[in-house]
Structures are given as C-alpha cells and as structure tokens.
Amino acid sequence: MSFAHRPTGIRADTAPPSDAERRLRIDLAAAYRLIALYGWDDLIYTHVSAAIPDQPGRFLLNPFGLAFDEVCASNLVKIDTEGHIVGESAYRVNATGFALHAAVHLARPDAVCVMHLHNTAGIAVSLQRDGLLPASQHALRFHERLAWHDYEGLAFTPAEGARLTANLGAKFAMLLRNHGTLTTGRTVAEAFVLMATLIKACEIQLQAQAGGVPLVVPPPDVCARTALQLDDGGAIEGELEWPALLRKLDRLDTSYRD
C-alpha cells in the first residue's frame, strides 16, 4: 500500500480549469471528505478518481500522503492514463491506485468516477465464500449485478488490470476478494451512493450473521424483481442525495471547496 508513483515527466497544462473541471474537483473532494466523515477511510490509502469530461484521457486522483479529510478541490492531482502528472503539483499519487483507476477508466468510458475503498464490512464479506447474500433490500440493489475479482497481491500490474476490468465487465460494483470494495458511477454522486448502499448491505449481513441463526432470504423471483425495481430504469443515482450530502459538509467545514 505504500508504493508511490513518481512520473517520468510532467505535461504542461497552461489553460485555466474549465467550469466542468472545477465542478468535478469540488464533487470529488467532497467524496473524500464524506468517506472520512463516515469512517470508511484507511489512513492515507485507497482512492477515488474522476475522469475530466472535457479532457479525454485525464482524470483526478488524491494526493498520496494526505488523509482524506485533508483533500480539497485544489490539491487533487491531474494525471493522464499514461501516468504523467498534468500541470504543476506538489504531490505524487499512489502507484497501485493509478494503475487500477487508469485501467477502469480506459475500459469503461461510462465510469466517470471510480471508487475503491478498504472499508471493514466490505472486506469481511469479501472473505466469505458465498459473498454478499441477497438477504436485505440494500443487498438486492446488487443482486446479479456484483462483480468479483480474486486477490493477486499488492503490486497491481497491467495484466491484472486487464483481468480486473474483464471481471468487472459492464457492472457498477465489485467485491475484491480479501481486499475491499469498488463502485463506478456516471457521476461522483452515483459512485458514492452505490458505495454507501454496498457498505450498508455488508454491515447488515455481518450483524445478522452474528446472531447465529439462519437468515431469511427472499425467493429468487422476489430478488430479481426487486433488483429490477431498484435499477429504476437506469436513472443516475445520487441526484437527490448529493445536494443533501454537500449541505451536510458545508455545515461542518467548507474547506473541501478550496
């Protein structure tokens, strides 16, 4: 987890940030602060990236070495899919994080935001042979929609990137065995809300299993129907929740916008 990426070169970026990039930086910084607020962070590790809509092949990633509650819009690092930091930055990025996120962004242009966390509940469920059970309404959001990737160690290589993206396919969520959780979103808000739902589903399962009695799982037809209902016709998730979450942050500390 301590690997750091030192780019072989820095690509100039003389143009001021576009309105789209500025908005994206604020949303991404907000996601980092919210992850810290809800206790899903892991010291300085894990990462959330966002592809800049008007700059193909470039995305934003957290500065390696900062805690998530230190991330703000201006210190996010712009990097391209070849590993070059774009513009001036005092920070480096996590090499494993770069490799993982670049692989997903290249394979999935629809994945504007890629969120990978080491939350305790997600890791615990990833250790279970049967994984996430379709036992709660939260879990049914991912019924037959959850990808899996087997653990291969710390060093994330291009070959593993190809395997991970093949395992992910067109799905929006993944459990990484022995490792953590991953969600993608067409917006930062969508990736965050999906992650919140996945973590809640894992927490519910673990607490229910702690009771030591068999779990009641809905019949297969109910699981399938509920999952389809929760798809909501493919609507982008988070559009209602995100403004409320930003208001929560603004009441606590507006420095994520800096």
C-alpha positions in Angstrom: 0.0 0.0 0.0 3.0 2.3 0.3 4.0 2.3 -3.3 4.1 5.8 -4.8 4.1 6.8 -8.4 6.8 9.3 -9.4 6.0 10.3 -13.0 8.8 10.3 -15.5 7.6 13.7 -16.8 5.2 16.4 -16.2 2.9 17.5 -19.0 2.2 21.2 -19.2 -1.3 22.4 -18.5 -1.4 26.2 -19.1 -5.1 26.6 -19.6 -7.1 27.5 -16.5 -9.5 24.8 -15.3 -12.8 24.7 -17.2 -16.1 25.1 -15.3 -16.6 21.3 -15.7 -13.2 20.6 -14.1 -13.9 23.0 -11.3 -17.3 21.4 -10.5 -15.7 17.9 -10.7 -12.9 18.9 -8.3 -15.4 20.1 -5.7 -17.5 17.0 -6.0 -14.5 14.6 -5.8 -13.1 16.5 -2.8 -16.5 16.3 -1.2 -16.5 12.5 -1.7 -13.2 12.2 0.1 -14.4 14.3 3.0 -17.6 12.2 3.2 -15.7 8.9 3.2 -13.6 10.2 6.1 -16.7 11.5 7.9 -18.4 8.1 7.7 -15.3 6.3 8.8 -14.7 4.4 5.5 -11.1 5.6 5.0 -8.0 3.6 5.7 -5.3 6.1 6.9 -3.9 7.6 3.6 -4.7 4.6 1.5 -7.4 3.8 -1.1 -8.5 6.1 -3.8 -11.3 7.7 -5.7 -10.8 9.1 -9.2 -12.9 11.1 -11.6 -12.4 11.5 -15.4 -12.5 15.1 -16.5 -15.3 15.3 -19.1 -13.8 17.9 -21.4 -10.2 16.5 -21.2 -10.2 12.9 -22.7 -7.6 10.6 -21.1 -7.2 12.7 -18.0 -8.5 12.1 -14.5 -8.2 13.4 -11.0 -6.8 11.4 -8.1 -6.0 12.1 -4.5 -2.5 13.3 -3.5 -0.7 10.4 -1.9 0.3 11.1 1.7 -2.8 13.2 2.7 -5.6 12.0 4.8 -9.0 12.0 3.2 -10.1 14.9 5.4 -7.2 17.0 4.0 -8.2 16.6 0.4 -9.6 19.7 -1.2 -10.5 20.7 -4.8 -7.2 22.4 -5.5 -4.8 19.7 -4.3 -6.3 16.9 -6.3 -3.7 15.6 -8.8 -4.5 15.7 -12.5 -2.9 12.7 -14.3 -3.3 11.1 -17.7 -3.8 7.4 -18.5 -0.1 7.1 -19.4 1.0 8.1 -15.9 2.1 11.7 -16.5 1.1 14.3 -13.9 -0.5 17.1 -15.9 0.3 20.6 -14.7 2.2 21.5 -11.6 1.6 19.6 -8.4 3.5 19.3 -5.1 2.2 15.8 -4.7 2.6 12.3 -6.1 0.0 9.6 -6.4 -0.3 6.0 -5.2 1.1 3.8 -7.9 -1.4 0.9 -7.3 -4.2 3.5 -7.3 -3.1 4.9 -10.6 -2.8 1.5 -12.2 -6.2 0.3 -11.0 -8.1 3.5 -11.9 -6.4 4.1 -15.2 -7.4 0.5 -16.2 -11.0 1.0 -15.3 -11.3 4.5 -16.9 -9.7 3.1 -20.2 -12.0 0.1 -20.3 -15.2 1.9 -19.1 -15.7 5.4 -20.6 -19.0 5.5 -18.8 -17.3 5.2 -15.5 -16.7 8.9 -14.8 -16.0 8.1 -11.1 -14.2 5.0 -9.8 -14.3 4.5 -6.0 -12.1 1.9 -4.3 -12.2 1.5 -0.5 -10.9 -0.8 2.2 -14.0 -0.5 4.5 -14.1 -3.1 7.2 -17.6 -4.6 6.4 -16.8 -4.9 2.7 -13.5 -6.7 3.3 -15.2 -9.0 5.8 -17.9 -10.0 3.3 -15.3 -10.4 0.6 -13.7 -13.1 2.8 -16.9 -15.2 2.9 -17.1 -18.0 0.4 -20.7 -17.0 -0.6 -20.1 -13.3 -0.6 -22.9 -10.9 -0.4 -26.2 -12.7 0.2 -29.5 -11.4 -1.3 -30.9 -11.1 2.2 -31.6 -7.4 2.7 -33.2 -4.7 0.5 -29.8 -3.0 0.4 -28.1 -6.2 -0.9 -30.8 -6.7 -3.6 -29.5 -3.5 -5.2 -26.6 -5.7 -6.3 -28.4 -8.9 -7.0 -26.8 -10.4 -10.1 -25.1 -7.0 -10.6 -22.0 -7.5 -8.4 -18.6 -8.4 -9.9 -15.8 -10.3 -8.2 -12.0 -10.2 -8.5 -9.7 -12.6 -6.8 -6.8 -11.3 -4.7 -3.4 -11.2 -6.5 -1.3 -9.2 -4.0 -0.2 -5.6 -3.7 1.5 -4.9 -6.9 -1.2 -4.0 -9.5 0.2 -4.8 -12.9 -1.3 -4.0 -16.4 -2.0 -7.7 -16.7 -4.1 -7.7 -13.5 -5.8 -4.5 -14.7 -6.9 -6.4 -17.8 -8.2 -9.2 -15.6 -10.0 -6.9 -13.2 -11.7 -4.9 -16.0 -12.7 -8.2 -17.7 -14.2 -9.4 -14.3 -16.0 -6.0 -13.9 -17.5 -6.0 -17.3 -20.4 -3.6 -17.5 -21.3 -3.9 -13.8 -21.2 -1.0 -11.5 -19.9 -2.7 -8.3 -17.3 -5.2 -7.3 -16.0 -7.0 -4.3 -12.3 -7.6 -4.4 -11.6 -10.8 -2.5 -9.6 -10.2 0.7 -9.2 -6.6 -0.3 -12.2 -4.2 -0.5 -15.0 -2.7 -2.5 -15.2 -0.9 -5.8 -18.0 1.1 -7.4 -18.3 3.1 -10.6 -20.6 5.9 -11.4 -21.6 8.2 -14.2 -21.1 10.9 -11.7 -19.2 11.2 -8.4 -22.6 11.2 -6.6 -23.6 7.9 -8.2 -20.4 6.1 -7.3 -20.7 7.4 -3.7 -24.4 6.4 -3.2 -23.7 3.0 -4.7 -20.7 2.6 -2.3 -22.9 3.7 0.6 -25.5 1.1 -0.3 -22.9 -1.7 -0.7 -21.3 -0.9 2.6 -24.7 -0.8 4.4 -25.6 -4.2 2.8 -22.3 -5.7 4.0 -22.8 -4.3 7.5 -26.4 -5.7 7.7 -25.2 -9.1 6.6 -22.4 -9.2 9.2 -24.7 -8.1 12.0 -27.4 -10.6 11.0 -24.9 -13.4 10.9 -23.6 -12.5 14.3 -27.0 -13.7 15.7 -26.0 -17.2 14.9 -29.4 -18.2 13.4 -30.2 -18.9 9.7 -31.0 -15.9 7.6 -34.3 -15.5 5.7 -33.5 -14.9 2.0 -36.4 -13.8 -0.3 -37.4 -16.2 -3.1 -35.5 -15.9 -6.4 -38.4 -14.2 -8.2 -38.7 -11.5 -5.5 -34.9 -10.9 -5.6 -34.9 -10.5 -9.3 -38.0 -8.2 -9.3 -36.7 -6.0 -6.5 -33.3 -5.7 -8.2 -35.0 -4.6 -11.4 -37.1 -2.1 -9.4 -34.0 -0.7 -7.8 -32.4 -0.2 -11.2 -35.1 2.5 -11.7 -34.9 2.3 -15.5 -31.2 3.1 -15.5 -31.7 6.5 -13.8 -28.5 8.1 -12.5 -28.3 7.5 -8.7 -27.4 10.2 -6.2 -29.1 13.2 -7.8 -31.3 13.7 -4.8 -28.9 12.6 -2.1 -25.8 14.5 -3.3 -27.1 18.1 -2.6 -28.1 17.0 0.9 -24.6 15.5 1.5 -22.9 18.7 0.3 -25.1 20.7 2.6 -24.0 18.4 5.5 -20.4 19.1 4.6 -20.9 22.8 4.3 -22.4 22.9 7.8 -19.2 21.2 9.1 -16.4 22.6 7.0 -16.4 24.3 3.6 -12.6 23.9 3.1 -13.1 20.9 0.7 -14.2 23.6 -1.9 -10.8 25.4 -1.7 
